[in-house]
Amino acid sequence: MHGFSTMILVKEMGMNCMVNQQVTIGWANGGIPTIGNNVWIAAGAKVLGPITIGDDVIIGANAVVVKDVPSHSIVAGVPAKIIKRRNHTNEPWVLVD
């Protein structure tokens, strides 16, 4: 979706992923990311290095992700940190303190 200036180099990418414009996914620190199912990577985000992004994850606009992200999480910021979590896709999002 909106692939303008988007760079994608992954070890593996799951099903139903959405990547917005100006996203960079790729090489850093000796490796490339593995991305799970149902992941949304918003505009301008960077996902770099030998990290794993779990299933059902949202990566906020302009976030810089350089560490693993567990399933059912929303991350944002530079560097990215978890701002909301849930245990399953059928549960509501819960704000992380």
Order of alpha helices (4+ residues) and beta strands (2+ residues): beta-beta-beta-beta-beta-beta-beta-beta-beta-beta-beta-beta-beta
